[in-house]
Amino acid sequence: MSWTLIVHVHTKHSPDSLTEPRALVRHAVALGVDVLAVTDHNTWRGAVDALGAVAGAGLPLRVIVASEVHTDQGDVIGLFLQDDLRPARAPAFCDAVHEQGGLVVLPHPYKWHRLDETLLSRVDLVEVYNARTAKADNARAAELARQRRLPELAGPDAHRLGELDLARVEFDGPLPAEQAGLKEALLRSPRRFHTRTGSIWNEWRSQATLLMRRPNGRLAWNLARGAVRRVMKPGEYALG
């Protein structure tokens, strides 16, 4: 007996995603997922909508209310939120998550982060595999987790339904009945990762979505340049 978790997922409440929460939870159920952590940028609205969609349809899926907040030291994920937290300073966000009884996840640690002891001392879990991150940076994340003796997670960083199954975490035993049991499993239970290499165009597509929703000349230029480089030098964007 085992159960599966997918963490680090975005919906239309993130500016770079168009995924409907209702479609997201139905797709998760179709994939056989037991627990889904919805982590929109700077808001818990996607997770709250996903929770409502599950309840309304009576779906066999547990939703962890979460968000991925952009702080002064990079993105930080809060799990099991009781409030929509948005502190801009990383230590303050981590402390607020813990005050609510939540857990702090450090996603893709070597992608746009400024790491120091102040932040790392507040982290509960490290995302050691991110489906949108270079293989070398994922390896560095795994080494960081080992050095800090922190539990590891794998995440698809999904902005489209097709990315949802790029990374899932499997735990042995029955699915915990209570939220406290989920937290304990995340922190202490053995786990296995099931991952697939995503397309080098996935991040480009989500940035194109951002451009569509929030037109910006510099972003348009970066997208054009990124498209050319992906065609001419795809090896520079190797993932895994």
Secondary structure by P-SEA (a helix, b strand, c coil): cbbbbbccccccccccccccaaaaaaaaaaacccbbbbbccccaaaaaaaaaaaaaacccbbbbbcbbbbccccbbbbcccccccccccaaaaaaaaaaacbbbbbccccccccccaaaaaaccccccccccccaaaaaaaaaaaaaabbbbbbbcccccccccccbbbbbcccccccaaaaaaaaccccbbbbbbbbbcaaaaaaaaaaaaacccaaaaaaaaaaaaaaaacccccccc
